[in-house]
Amino acid sequence: MNILLIGAKSQIGLTFNAINKHEDLRIISCDKNQLNILEIDNLERIYKKIRPQVVINCAAFTNVKLAETKKYETNLINNISLKNLSLISNKYKSLLIHFSTDYVFDGKSSFKYSENNKTNPISFYGITKLEGEKNIIELSNNYIIFRISWLFSEFKNNFLIFVLNNLSKNQNIYAVNDLISIPTSSNSIVKFLIDHIKSKEIFNHTNEIYHFVNNGPEISWFEYANIIKKYYSERFNTKSEIISVKSYDFFKNNIRPKYSAMNNKKLLNTFNYNIDNWKSSVNDLINRKYIQ
C-alpha cells in the first residue's frame, strides 16, 4: 500500500516518519518544497508516480494571529488547496485523510462539542479551516476529517515544548487561564492511523468527521503548564514559576474560542478504540525527551 504524506515537516508529519521507522508502511513524505498542493500539475505528477491508496494531508497555515493579516495565504492553504486534493484524490481513488481544528467552534458552549454541533468560527484561521472541511465534504468521494485540539509532540514549537524549554532555563512562564480545551498527542494520532491503515479498518468508516482528542480532563493553558511542570519537577529541579494571565492581556485579541473541548465518543465507538490519557502522553514525551 502506498501512502502519500503531505506536510512532512509538520508535527504529525515528523511524528509519522519517526514512528514508521519501526513499522512497515510504505510512506512517501513530501514537504512544501517537494509538493505544492496549490499547483494541480504538480499534484498530478506526484499522484501519477506514487498512485497512493491513502493521502494524509498535514499541510496547514496554523498561526492563528498571523492568519488575521495573511488572509490570502491562509485561505489558499487551508481552504482552496482542499479543492485540488479532493479532485485529484478522486481521480486516483485515494482515501483523503485531513486534519481540522477545534477552532471551527465559537467557544460559547458549556459542554464538549460533538461532531453534530453547530460550527461558528471567530477567527480567520477557523473560518478557512471550516471552509476547507466543506470543500472536502462537497467534492471528495472518499475522505475522513479529524478535528484535533492543542496538538503536542516532541517536534516543532508547540506549547508543551515551549514550557519544557523554559523550565529547563529556569525562566518564568505566562499561561492563560481562560481558554479551555483538551491537549492532543501527535503520537496518539499517528499510532491510531498506522494501526487502522494496516488493518484496513480505516476504509470501513469513511466520509465522516471525527473528533480526535486524547482522553483526560479539559483544562486551561495555565493548568496544563502546571501539570507539565509537575512531571518535569519529578526528574529535574527548576526555579520557573507559572504565572496566570487572561487571554486578552496575553494575545491582545479575542480570536480564540474560550471553550473548545471536543467529545471523542464517536471515534472511540466507531473504531472500538481507546485513546491514551493526555497526561500519560505528556509524561511519556518528557521521558523520551530527557531520559531515553
Backbone hydrogen bonds, N-H to C=O, Kabsch-Sander energy under -0.5 kcal/mol:
donor,donor_aa,acceptor,acceptor_aa,energy
3,I,26,R,-2.3
4,L,54,V,-2.6
5,L,3,I,-0.6
5,L,28,I,-2.7
6,I,4,L,-0.6
6,I,56,I,-2.8
7,G,30,C,-2.2
8,A,30,C,-1.6
10,S,7,G,-1.8
14,L,10,S,-2.9
15,T,11,Q,-2.1
16,F,12,I,-2.7
17,N,13,G,-2.0
18,A,14,L,-1.7
19,I,15,T,-2.8
20,N,16,F,-2.7
21,K,18,A,-0.6
22,H,19,I,-1.9
23,E,20,N,-1.3
26,R,1,M,-0.8
27,I,25,L,-1.1
28,I,3,I,-3.3
28,I,26,R,-0.5
29,S,27,I,-0.7
30,C,5,L,-2.8
34,Q,31,D,-1.0
35,L,31,D,-2.1
37,I,35,L,-0.8
39,E,36,N,-1.8
40,I,38,L,-0.7
43,L,39,E,-2.1
44,E,40,I,-2.7
45,R,41,D,-2.1
46,I,42,N,-1.9
47,Y,43,L,-3.0
48,K,44,E,-2.5
49,K,45,R,-1.6
50,I,46,I,-2.6
51,R,47,Y,-3.3
53,Q,2,N,-2.2
54,V,2,N,-1.5
55,V,95,L,-3.3
56,I,4,L,-3.0
57,N,55,V,-0.7
57,N,97,I,-3.3
58,C,6,I,-3.2
58,C,56,I,-0.8
62,T,60,A,-0.7
64,V,62,T,-1.1
67,A,63,N,-2.1
68,E,64,V,-0.6
68,E,65,K,-1.1
69,T,66,L,-1.4
70,K,66,L,-2.8
71,K,69,T,-0.7
74,T,70,K,-2.3
75,N,71,K,-2.6
76,L,72,Y,-2.1
77,I,73,E,-2.2
78,N,74,T,-2.7
79,N,75,N,-1.7
80,I,75,N,-2.3
81,S,76,L,-2.3
82,L,79,N,-1.3
83,K,79,N,-0.5
83,K,80,I,-1.5
84,N,80,I,-1.0
85,L,81,S,-2.3
86,S,82,L,-2.1
87,L,83,K,-2.3
88,I,84,N,-2.6
89,S,85,L,-1.9
90,N,86,S,-1.9
91,K,87,L,-1.9
92,Y,88,I,-1.6
93,K,90,N,-1.2
94,S,89,S,-2.8
95,L,53,Q,-2.8
96,L,94,S,-0.6
96,L,142,N,-2.5
97,I,55,V,-3.4
97,I,95,L,-0.6
98,H,96,L,-0.5
98,H,144,I,-2.6
99,F,57,N,-0.9
100,S,98,H,-0.5
100,S,146,F,-3.0
102,D,148,I,-1.3
104,V,101,T,-1.0
105,F,102,D,-1.7
113,Y,261,A,-2.7
117,N,114,S,-1.4
120,N,104,V,-2.1
127,I,123,S,-2.2
128,T,124,F,-2.5
129,K,125,Y,-2.1
130,L,126,G,-2.2
131,E,127,I,-2.5
132,G,128,T,-2.0
133,E,129,K,-1.9
134,K,130,L,-2.2
135,N,131,E,-2.1
136,I,132,G,-2.0
137,I,133,E,-2.6
138,E,134,K,-2.4
139,L,135,N,-2.6
140,S,136,I,-2.7
144,I,96,L,-2.3
145,I,208,E,-2.2
146,F,98,H,-2.8
146,F,144,I,-0.5
147,R,145,I,-0.6
147,R,210,Y,-2.8
148,I,100,S,-1.5
152,F,184,T,-2.5
158,N,156,K,-0.8
162,F,158,N,-2.4
163,V,159,F,-2.6
164,L,160,L,-2.6
165,N,161,I,-2.7
166,N,162,F,-1.8
167,L,163,V,-2.6
168,S,164,L,-2.3
169,K,165,N,-0.9
170,N,167,L,-1.2
171,Q,166,N,-2.7
173,I,241,E,-3.0
175,A,173,I,-0.5
175,A,243,I,-2.6
177,N,245,V,-2.2
180,I,258,K,-3.3
181,S,219,I,-2.2
184,T,150,W,-1.8
186,S,152,F,-2.8
189,I,185,S,-1.8
190,V,186,S,-2.4
191,K,187,N,-2.6
192,F,188,S,-2.0
193,L,189,I,-2.4
194,I,190,V,-2.8
195,D,191,K,-2.3
196,H,192,F,-2.3
197,I,193,L,-2.2
198,K,194,I,-2.4
199,S,195,D,-1.8
202,I,196,H,-2.3
203,F,200,K,-1.0
204,N,201,E,-1.8
205,H,202,I,-1.1
207,N,143,Y,-3.7
208,E,143,Y,-0.7
210,Y,145,I,-2.9
212,F,147,R,-2.4
212,F,210,Y,-0.8
213,V,211,H,-0.8
214,N,183,P,-0.7
215,N,276,D,-1.5
219,I,181,S,-2.8
221,W,179,L,-0.8
222,F,176,V,-2.0
224,Y,220,S,-2.6
225,A,221,W,-2.7
226,N,222,F,-1.7
227,I,223,E,-1.9
228,I,224,Y,-2.3
229,K,225,A,-2.4
230,K,226,N,-2.2
231,Y,227,I,-2.2
232,Y,228,I,-2.5
233,S,229,K,-3.0
234,E,230,K,-0.9
235,R,232,Y,-1.7
236,F,232,Y,-2.5
243,I,173,I,-3.5
243,I,241,E,-0.6
244,S,242,I,-0.5
245,V,175,A,-1.8
250,F,246,K,-1.7
251,F,247,S,-3.3
252,K,248,Y,-2.2
258,K,106,D,-0.5
260,S,180,I,-3.0
263,N,113,Y,-3.4
268,L,264,N,-2.2
269,N,265,K,-2.8
270,T,266,K,-2.5
271,F,267,L,-2.4
272,N,268,L,-0.6
273,Y,268,L,-1.6
275,I,273,Y,-0.5
278,W,215,N,-2.8
281,S,277,N,-1.8
282,V,278,W,-2.3
283,N,279,K,-2.3
284,D,280,S,-2.4
285,L,281,S,-2.0
286,I,282,V,-2.2
287,N,283,N,-1.9
288,R,284,D,-2.4
289,K,285,L,-2.7
290,Y,286,I,-2.3
291,I,287,N,-2.3
292,Q,287,N,-2.2
